[in-house]
Amino acid sequence: MRLVHVIGIGAGHPDYLTVQAIEALNDTQVFFAMDKGETKSELLELRRHICQRFIRDRDYRFVELPDPPRAQDGDYRQAVADWHVARARIWAAAIAAELGPDGVGAVSGLG
């Protein structure tokens, strides 16, 4: 069965990662992250830094998912709801495509 970890960095700095988080990092084959553009690229770099620092076996990969645009006009609540649905579809498709039936993926709880 597929497994997707949600891994947080504790108190907000990589030095505070818990043993559970480090074990989950080392259990993961595919790390998923939304590509939020250049303004948020430092978050992806932080994720990569954490993996390089704490993962013993380097046999993992990153999959960046496109962040769909959110409508800027019309009903705000509906625009956000539609955006959430679009994001959920992207995540579901990526997990199905990138993880085998027994694959282990992860989502970072930062940013």
Backbone as JSON Lines, residues from 0, in Angstrom:
{"i":0,"aa":"M","n":[0.85,-1.18,0.0],"ca":[0.0,0.0,0.0],"c":[0.89,1.24,0.0]}
{"i":1,"aa":"R","n":[0.52,2.22,-0.8],"ca":[1.26,3.48,-0.82],"c":[1.18,4.15,0.55]}
{"i":2,"aa":"L","n":[2.25,4.88,0.87],"ca":[2.3,5.63,2.11],"c":[2.85,7.01,1.79]}
{"i":3,"aa":"V","n":[2.22,8.05,2.33],"ca":[2.73,9.41,2.17],"c":[2.89,10.01,3.56]}
{"i":4,"aa":"H","n":[4.16,10.32,3.9],"ca":[4.46,10.97,5.18],"c":[4.21,12.48,5.05]}
{"i":5,"aa":"V","n":[3.77,13.1,6.11],"ca":[3.77,14.56,6.22],"c":[4.81,14.86,7.29]}
{"i":6,"aa":"I","n":[5.91,15.49,6.87],"ca":[7.06,15.68,7.75],"c":[7.19,17.16,8.08]}
{"i":7,"aa":"G","n":[7.15,17.48,9.36],"ca":[7.35,18.85,9.81],"c":[8.77,19.05,10.31]}
{"i":8,"aa":"I","n":[9.19,20.29,10.41],"ca":[10.53,20.55,10.93],"c":[10.49,21.09,12.35]}
{"i":9,"aa":"G","n":[9.48,20.69,13.08],"ca":[9.45,21.02,14.5],"c":[9.32,22.5,14.77]}
{"i":10,"aa":"A","n":[10.28,23.02,15.48],"ca":[10.21,24.41,15.93],"c":[10.63,25.42,14.86]}
{"i":11,"aa":"G","n":[10.82,24.96,13.64],"ca":[11.07,25.9,12.56],"c":[12.5,25.98,12.08]}
{"i":12,"aa":"H","n":[13.38,25.11,12.54],"ca":[14.77,25.1,12.11],"c":[15.21,23.65,11.95]}
{"i":13,"aa":"P","n":[16.0,23.33,10.93],"ca":[16.43,21.94,10.74],"c":[17.13,21.33,11.95]}
{"i":14,"aa":"D","n":[17.77,22.14,12.77],"ca":[18.43,21.6,13.97],"c":[17.45,20.99,14.95]}
{"i":15,"aa":"Y","n":[16.17,21.31,14.82],"ca":[15.16,20.81,15.76],"c":[14.35,19.64,15.21]}
{"i":16,"aa":"L","n":[14.79,19.03,14.12],"ca":[14.08,17.86,13.6],"c":[14.01,16.77,14.65]}
{"i":17,"aa":"T","n":[12.89,16.12,14.74],"ca":[12.73,15.02,15.69],"c":[13.29,13.73,15.08]}
{"i":18,"aa":"V","n":[13.52,12.76,15.94],"ca":[13.95,11.45,15.47],"c":[12.9,10.86,14.53]}
{"i":19,"aa":"Q","n":[11.63,11.06,14.86],"ca":[10.55,10.56,13.99],"c":[10.63,11.19,12.6]}
{"i":20,"aa":"A","n":[10.91,12.48,12.53],"ca":[11.02,13.15,11.23],"c":[12.2,12.61,10.45]}
{"i":21,"aa":"I","n":[13.33,12.4,11.11],"ca":[14.52,11.86,10.44],"c":[14.25,10.45,9.94]}
{"i":22,"aa":"E","n":[13.57,9.64,10.73],"ca":[13.22,8.29,10.28],"c":[12.29,8.33,9.07]}
{"i":23,"aa":"A","n":[11.33,9.24,9.08],"ca":[10.42,9.38,7.94],"c":[11.18,9.84,6.69]}
{"i":24,"aa":"L","n":[12.11,10.77,6.86],"ca":[12.93,11.21,5.73],"c":[13.66,10.02,5.11]}
{"i":25,"aa":"N","n":[14.25,9.18,5.96],"ca":[15.02,8.04,5.49],"c":[14.16,6.93,4.91]}
{"i":26,"aa":"D","n":[12.88,6.95,5.19],"ca":[11.94,5.95,4.68],"c":[11.38,6.35,3.31]}
{"i":27,"aa":"T","n":[11.6,7.59,2.9],"ca":[10.93,8.17,1.74],"c":[11.71,7.96,0.45]}
{"i":28,"aa":"Q","n":[10.97,7.62,-0.59],"ca":[11.54,7.45,-1.94],"c":[11.32,8.69,-2.81]}
{"i":29,"aa":"V","n":[10.17,9.34,-2.64],"ca":[9.81,10.49,-3.47],"c":[9.3,11.61,-2.58]}
{"i":30,"aa":"F","n":[9.92,12.79,-2.71],"ca":[9.47,13.98,-1.99],"c":[8.68,14.85,-2.96]}
{"i":31,"aa":"F","n":[7.46,15.21,-2.57],"ca":[6.59,16.04,-3.39],"c":[6.58,17.46,-2.85]}
{"i":32,"aa":"A","n":[6.6,18.44,-3.75],"ca":[6.51,19.84,-3.34],"c":[5.85,20.65,-4.45]}
{"i":33,"aa":"M","n":[5.06,21.62,-4.06],"ca":[4.46,22.54,-5.04],"c":[5.53,23.53,-5.49]}
{"i":34,"aa":"D","n":[5.59,23.78,-6.78],"ca":[6.47,24.8,-7.32],"c":[5.72,26.12,-7.22]}
{"i":35,"aa":"K","n":[6.13,26.94,-6.26],"ca":[5.44,28.2,-6.02],"c":[6.15,29.39,-6.66]}
{"i":36,"aa":"G","n":[7.04,29.1,-7.6],"ca":[7.71,30.17,-8.32],"c":[8.97,30.65,-7.62]}
{"i":37,"aa":"E","n":[9.6,31.62,-8.24],"ca":[10.87,32.14,-7.76],"c":[10.79,32.75,-6.36]}
{"i":38,"aa":"T","n":[9.67,33.37,-6.04],"ca":[9.57,34.04,-4.74],"c":[9.6,33.06,-3.58]}
{"i":39,"aa":"K","n":[9.28,31.8,-3.84],"ca":[9.27,30.78,-2.78],"c":[10.32,29.69,-3.02]}
{"i":40,"aa":"S","n":[11.25,29.92,-3.93],"ca":[12.23,28.89,-4.28],"c":[13.12,28.51,-3.11]}
{"i":41,"aa":"E","n":[13.29,29.42,-2.16],"ca":[14.13,29.1,-0.99],"c":[13.52,27.98,-0.16]}
{"i":42,"aa":"L","n":[12.22,27.79,-0.22],"ca":[11.59,26.69,0.52],"c":[11.99,25.34,-0.07]}
{"i":43,"aa":"L","n":[12.06,25.25,-1.39],"ca":[12.5,24.01,-2.02],"c":[13.97,23.76,-1.71]}
{"i":44,"aa":"E","n":[14.77,24.8,-1.71],"ca":[16.19,24.64,-1.38],"c":[16.36,24.17,0.07]}
{"i":45,"aa":"L","n":[15.54,24.68,0.97],"ca":[15.61,24.23,2.37],"c":[15.24,22.75,2.46]}
{"i":46,"aa":"R","n":[14.23,22.32,1.72],"ca":[13.85,20.9,1.7],"c":[15.02,20.04,1.22]}
{"i":47,"aa":"R","n":[15.67,20.49,0.15],"ca":[16.81,19.74,-0.39],"c":[17.96,19.69,0.62]}
{"i":48,"aa":"H","n":[18.21,20.8,1.28],"ca":[19.27,20.86,2.3],"c":[18.98,19.87,3.44]}
{"i":49,"aa":"I","n":[17.75,19.85,3.9],"ca":[17.37,18.93,4.98],"c":[17.6,17.48,4.54]}
{"i":50,"aa":"C","n":[17.21,17.15,3.33],"ca":[17.4,15.78,2.83],"c":[18.89,15.44,2.74]}
{"i":51,"aa":"Q","n":[19.69,16.34,2.19],"ca":[21.12,16.09,2.07],"c":[21.77,15.9,3.44]}
{"i":52,"aa":"R","n":[21.29,16.63,4.41],"ca":[21.88,16.57,5.74],"c":[21.49,15.3,6.51]}
{"i":53,"aa":"F","n":[20.24,14.87,6.39],"ca":[19.74,13.82,7.28],"c":[19.51,12.45,6.64]}
{"i":54,"aa":"I","n":[19.46,12.37,5.32],"ca":[19.17,11.08,4.7],"c":[20.48,10.34,4.44]}
{"i":55,"aa":"R","n":[20.55,9.11,4.95],"ca":[21.76,8.3,4.81],"c":[21.89,7.7,3.41]}
{"i":56,"aa":"D","n":[20.83,7.1,2.9],"ca":[20.81,6.49,1.57],"c":[20.3,7.53,0.58]}
{"i":57,"aa":"R","n":[21.09,7.87,-0.39],"ca":[20.74,8.97,-1.3],"c":[19.82,8.55,-2.43]}
{"i":58,"aa":"D","n":[19.13,7.44,-2.29],"ca":[18.26,6.94,-3.36],"c":[16.84,7.49,-3.2]}
{"i":59,"aa":"Y","n":[16.69,8.79,-3.43],"ca":[15.38,9.45,-3.36],"c":[15.35,10.5,-4.46]}
{"i":60,"aa":"R","n":[14.18,11.02,-4.71],"ca":[14.05,12.07,-5.72],"c":[12.97,13.06,-5.32]}
{"i":61,"aa":"F","n":[13.03,14.23,-5.95],"ca":[12.04,15.28,-5.75],"c":[11.14,15.37,-6.98]}
{"i":62,"aa":"V","n":[9.87,15.57,-6.73],"ca":[8.91,15.84,-7.8],"c":[8.24,17.17,-7.47]}
{"i":63,"aa":"E","n":[8.45,18.14,-8.36],"ca":[7.83,19.45,-8.18],"c":[6.51,19.49,-8.94]}
{"i":64,"aa":"L","n":[5.48,19.92,-8.26],"ca":[4.14,19.98,-8.84],"c":[3.79,21.42,-9.19]}
{"i":65,"aa":"P","n":[3.17,21.63,-10.34],"ca":[2.78,23.0,-10.71],"c":[1.66,23.49,-9.81]}
{"i":66,"aa":"D","n":[1.82,24.71,-9.32],"ca":[0.77,25.31,-8.5],"c":[-0.2,26.01,-9.45]}
{"i":67,"aa":"P","n":[-1.44,25.54,-9.54],"ca":[-2.37,26.13,-10.5],"c":[-2.69,27.58,-10.13]}
{"i":68,"aa":"P","n":[-2.96,28.4,-11.13],"ca":[-3.32,29.79,-10.82],"c":[-4.69,29.85,-10.14]}
{"i":69,"aa":"R","n":[-4.83,30.85,-9.32],"ca":[-6.12,31.08,-8.65],"c":[-6.79,32.28,-9.31]}
{"i":70,"aa":"A","n":[-8.06,32.13,-9.62],"ca":[-8.81,33.22,-10.25],"c":[-8.76,34.45,-9.34]}
{"i":71,"aa":"Q","n":[-8.54,35.6,-9.95],"ca":[-8.43,36.84,-9.19],"c":[-9.7,37.68,-9.24]}
{"i":72,"aa":"D","n":[-10.64,37.26,-10.07],"ca":[-11.88,38.03,-10.17],"c":[-13.06,37.15,-9.75]}
{"i":73,"aa":"G","n":[-14.18,37.73,-9.56],"ca":[-15.36,36.97,-9.17],"c":[-15.4,36.71,-7.67]}
{"i":74,"aa":"D","n":[-16.15,35.7,-7.29],"ca":[-16.36,35.37,-5.89],"c":[-15.09,34.77,-5.29]}
{"i":75,"aa":"Y","n":[-14.55,35.44,-4.26],"ca":[-13.28,35.02,-3.66],"c":[-13.37,33.61,-3.09]}
{"i":76,"aa":"R","n":[-14.38,33.33,-2.31],"ca":[-14.52,32.01,-1.68],"c":[-14.61,30.9,-2.72]}
{"i":77,"aa":"Q","n":[-15.34,31.15,-3.78],"ca":[-15.46,30.14,-4.84],"c":[-14.12,29.96,-5.55]}
{"i":78,"aa":"A","n":[-13.41,31.06,-5.77],"ca":[-12.11,30.98,-6.43],"c":[-11.14,30.14,-5.61]}
{"i":79,"aa":"V","n":[-11.14,30.34,-4.3],"ca":[-10.26,29.56,-3.42],"c":[-10.69,28.09,-3.4]}
{"i":80,"aa":"A","n":[-11.98,27.84,-3.34],"ca":[-12.48,26.45,-3.35],"c":[-12.08,25.75,-4.66]}
{"i":81,"aa":"D","n":[-12.23,26.44,-5.78],"ca":[-11.84,25.87,-7.08],"c":[-10.34,25.59,-7.13]}
{"i":82,"aa":"W","n":[-9.56,26.5,-6.57],"ca":[-8.1,26.36,-6.52],"c":[-7.71,25.15,-5.68]}
{"i":83,"aa":"H","n":[-8.38,24.96,-4.55],"ca":[-8.1,23.79,-3.7],"c":[-8.41,22.5,-4.44]}
{"i":84,"aa":"V","n":[-9.51,22.46,-5.17],"ca":[-9.87,21.27,-5.95],"c":[-8.8,21.0,-7.02]}
{"i":85,"aa":"A","n":[-8.36,22.05,-7.7],"ca":[-7.33,21.89,-8.74],"c":[-6.03,21.36,-8.14]}
{"i":86,"aa":"R","n":[-5.64,21.89,-6.98],"ca":[-4.43,21.41,-6.32],"c":[-4.58,19.96,-5.89]}
{"i":87,"aa":"A","n":[-5.72,19.6,-5.34],"ca":[-5.95,18.21,-4.91],"c":[-5.83,17.25,-6.09]}
{"i":88,"aa":"R","n":[-6.35,17.65,-7.23],"ca":[-6.24,16.79,-8.42],"c":[-4.79,16.62,-8.85]}
{"i":89,"aa":"I","n":[-4.02,17.69,-8.79],"ca":[-2.6,17.61,-9.15],"c":[-1.87,16.67,-8.21]}
{"i":90,"aa":"W","n":[-2.12,16.82,-6.9],"ca":[-1.48,15.94,-5.92],"c":[-1.86,14.49,-6.14]}
{"i":91,"aa":"A","n":[-3.14,14.22,-6.33],"ca":[-3.59,12.84,-6.52],"c":[-2.97,12.22,-7.76]}
{"i":92,"aa":"A","n":[-2.92,12.98,-8.85],"ca":[-2.33,12.46,-10.09],"c":[-0.83,12.2,-9.92]}
{"i":93,"aa":"A","n":[-0.14,13.09,-9.23],"ca":[1.31,12.92,-9.03],"c":[1.6,11.71,-8.16]}
{"i":94,"aa":"I","n":[0.86,11.54,-7.09],"ca":[1.07,10.39,-6.21],"c":[0.81,9.1,-6.97]}
{"i":95,"aa":"A","n":[-0.26,9.06,-7.75],"ca":[-0.58,7.87,-8.53],"c":[0.49,7.58,-9.57]}
{"i":96,"aa":"A","n":[1.03,8.62,-10.2],"ca":[2.01,8.43,-11.27],"c":[3.41,8.17,-10.76]}
{"i":97,"aa":"E","n":[3.78,8.76,-9.64],"ca":[5.17,8.72,-9.18],"c":[5.47,7.65,-8.15]}
{"i":98,"aa":"L","n":[4.46,7.14,-7.47],"ca":[4.67,6.11,-6.45],"c":[4.09,4.79,-6.94]}
{"i":99,"aa":"G","n":[4.88,3.75,-6.83],"ca":[4.36,2.43,-7.14],"c":[3.36,2.01,-6.08]}
{"i":100,"aa":"P","n":[2.78,0.83,-6.22],"ca":[1.75,0.38,-5.28],"c":[2.25,0.27,-3.84]}
{"i":101,"aa":"D","n":[3.56,0.09,-3.66],"ca":[4.14,0.01,-2.32],"c":[5.11,1.16,-2.07]}
{"i":102,"aa":"G","n":[5.01,2.23,-2.86],"ca":[5.93,3.35,-2.74],"c":[5.68,4.19,-1.5]}
{"i":103,"aa":"V","n":[6.75,4.9,-1.12],"ca":[6.68,5.8,0.04],"c":[7.05,7.2,-0.41]}
{"i":104,"aa":"G","n":[6.13,8.11,-0.21],"ca":[6.35,9.5,-0.56],"c":[6.3,10.37,0.68]}
{"i":105,"aa":"A","n":[6.59,11.65,0.49],"ca":[6.53,12.58,1.62],"c":[6.21,13.97,1.13]}
{"i":106,"aa":"V","n":[5.6,14.7,2.02],"ca":[5.3,16.11,1.86],"c":[5.9,16.8,3.07]}
{"i":107,"aa":"S","n":[6.62,17.88,2.82],"ca":[7.21,18.63,3.91],"c":[6.2,19.6,4.48]}
{"i":108,"aa":"G","n":[6.22,19.75,5.78],"ca":[5.3,20.66,6.45],"c":[5.82,22.06,6.58]}
{"i":109,"aa":"L","n":[6.7,22.5,5.67],"ca":[7.15,23.88,5.74],"c":[6.56,24.71,4.64]}
{"i":110,"aa":"G","n":[6.46,25.99,4.93],"ca":[6.08,26.97,3.94],"c":[4.73,26.89,3.39]}
